Amino acid sequence: MRTYIIRRLLLVIPTLLLASFVIFILAYLIPGDAIDAMLAAGGWEEEIDRAMLERTLGLDAPVFVQYARWMGAWPQMDGSFSGVFQGNLGTSWMSRMPVVDLLALKWPVTLELGLMGLMIGQSIALPVGILSALRQDKWGDYIGRSFSILLISVPSFWVGTMVVVFPSIWWGYMPPIALIPFLEDPIGNLKMFIVPAIVMGMGMGGMTMRMTRTMMLEVLRQDYIRTAWAKGLRERIVVTRHALKNALIPVITIIGFQVPVLIGGTVIIEQIFMLPGMGRLIISGAMQRDQPLLSALLLVFAVFLVLINLMVDLTYGFLDPRIRYK
């Protein structure tokens, strides 16, 4: 397994290099003029003109030179090498703050929201999917399947919008806007995050529920499961010790595929519930044409997704000892 992990980690390098280039080019191609957005936002000296601002930010260089400077493979205007390779993600054009400092402020919000949404979604989907398979073609199965189809069909952004709009109309209640730090008020923090986390978990839970039911039905028809039943083992033992691990392998794959959806969901849910996380920071960077901020955020998400994909692959060997990595 060690050789496999080393090989996969080495493969991460060209993958992230290609991803960084695509991310930078897409951020560069965003419609609109970044200079106009920066001058309109204010904060620059009145006597500075467009040409001077372009030279200050290095925008007068070709796009490939800008990319090389951002990565740290090309000298900056002062002759130094400073970029992603050196651990420097750049400085936001609008806030004038280092991107690393902005990430340090925003990533706990997105991490908490994403983890809560993932845990809530799977804690509902896995038990319902297993029980639906064990009670196939009975009322419990019909209810479970209908519930999963409902979760898949209803968009999370629509549910989130309705959760915000209707309570404000009916009862005059609005979710808290100011962030409540967990260390200062754990209960208030959980109250603030629980509703958007449930909204996020609903969409992911429906797909996982369907896949869990399908795989459990397939595994329960295997010969070794019939042998376990014939030995007189209790249902709990048959399910947890013999069937569940093999059935979870495709489910884990589905959960791994849901991580990009989870990240995209945080962008929308954070905007709806006014949570100051990385999702809202991405929207702000895109609207303000803040290329260093947007490129750095998307690169961080790309690194996270690549590592999650590696962790999902390594989980297969834990669930099924027959799987060997070469």
Summary of the structure (lengths in Angstrom):
residues: 326
radius of gyration: 24.4
end to end distance: 6.9
largest distance: 86.7
contacts: 1000
relative contact order: 0.14
helix: 74%
strand: 1%
